[in-house]
Amino acid sequence: MRNRITGLALFAIAWTVMLVLYAQQYKHDEESRYMNAAARELATFAGRIPYGARVCLQTTRAAAADLRGAALYALPGREIFVGAPDASLPDDCYRFAAGESVPPAAPGRDPAPALIEFLTIGNEK
Amino acid sequence: MINGPRWMVLLGLLIGAPAVAAAAFALAPAGSPWPLRLALGALATGVFFLWLRSLRAAPESTGLKRPLFFAALLAGACAPALVRWYFDPYGMWDGMAIWNARARAYAEAFSAGQPFVWSRPEWNHPGYPPALPLTLAAASLAGGWGEWLPIAFACALLVGTTGLIYSAFTVNAAALKAWPFALCAASLPGLSIIASDLGADYPLAFGLAAACRLALPFSDQPGGRWNAVLFGALCAWMIQLKNEGAMLALCAGALFVMMRWTRAELTSNLTAGTGVAAGFALLAAYKAVAPDPEAMPGEVADFLTRLLIPANYLQPAAALLQFHALHLFGLGALLVYHVFRNGRMTALAPIAAVHGAYMLIFVVTSYDQAWHIRTAFNRIQTTLWPAALIIAGYSFAHPQVSRAAWLTRFVRRSKEAHAPETLESAR
């Protein structure tokens, strides 16, 4: 019995050390951190953006792919545009809303309303 | 407690019911109203549960009951994932943008009674197989989509995988002696973390572990036709889960056939093979209609050329060493040693082959090699770990006479055979 308790105690110590090592690694996983924060923020807008609407997003962070991923999850069924972090975003958004370089409204679905949401997500600290 | 044939029922509950419901839902006549689709899904699920009842006719388990061991395994296996979900409830990039984004889009299309349309398919690999998103979407029919849904599914799989490992190490007293190894190996944070990613890797790991549990002739294995049917269904499910699932299904299929290479088991082998073939047929049908079905862009000739460049092996080899040292903390070598000592290396061969084949993916990759290794190497290699543990459990529970032990016995018998002569000559 004593051996078993000692074994379990040693295991618990080793396991805690491993967990701390992993926690350190994931603490620096900026991609997941950012995506989760962006998805949480986007979810607060989801209620007022109709299904099929065109949404323009902008990020000041270099990796726009992370914002795309978060938007795909948090705003399903919306046509999403993610602009590069520069001043040309509004023009791109208007072109996007005018139907340039985007697929036509899906069959069986109402045409996308002429609504553009400008959201700026994930500003760097 | 989860043991013996009961874990087969657990498998059915986890995979079968949602998968059957989703398939029925998706196969309903186009344009039919959603209540009809829902009724069809419910009917298919009902039939599936009736079939599950027949599994209860299998002989009861002779396994040992160790609730404390199960609780320790469960705590060790789940805690890192629970901690990570507290901070990142949506998982990592693939989980969020590929699998759960599509699951949520399917769910919204189903509940709105509208056909599913791709939103920005160029962003999230639409060619990836659809089983996980469909399963989650089918589960969402009960109460709508919630961010808890992928987490709940991952938790169910964590419990299921832990149950499988527990059942392999409590088959008999010989296997239970290895409980410290099982506890350490099942509690590796790397394994739990891939569950918390909320992608398709952990479901795949669970599928392979379950397939190995069914393929190996454990003493509590009910065997028979339904065992082969469930095995075939699991392989078909794995093929629909992820592109790597095809390789894993072939690996599990090889194990199944290796363990049953007799004339009497021909029907079982054919039944299991039918499941694997059906999985491939479904995948081919899906790839035919999905946009961008390629798993990795590039020409076959380019892949072969990369195989011939020695420098391409350096980074994957370094990643492999790092994986064993820092991800498995050397337990992989310990596992191989024990399986070898127990004379069951044949059972480990298919998993070892996939371990090597996975490395080759990173040798021939058309992506930036360093990026590909950093983002995928540990994740996809870890999917093999629960299955390797099931095989280790089998080797502890049912050891064969190893070569070393056979030699020892031979030497002892030779001495015994010569002993009388020696005594006589001594007289």
Interface residues (C-beta under 8 A of the other chain):
Chain A: G7 L8 F11 A14 W15 M18 L19 L21 Y22 A23 Y26 D29 E31 S32 R33 M35 N36 A39 R40 Y51 A65 D66 R68 G69 A70 L72 Y73 P76 G77 R78 E79 I80 A106 P107 G108 R109
Chain B: A72 G76 A79 P80 V83 R84 F87 D88 P89 Y90 G91 M92 W93 M96 A97 N100 A101 R104 A105 E108 A109 A112 Q114 P115 V117 S119 R120 W123 N124 P180 L183 C184 S187 L188 P189 G190 I193 F329
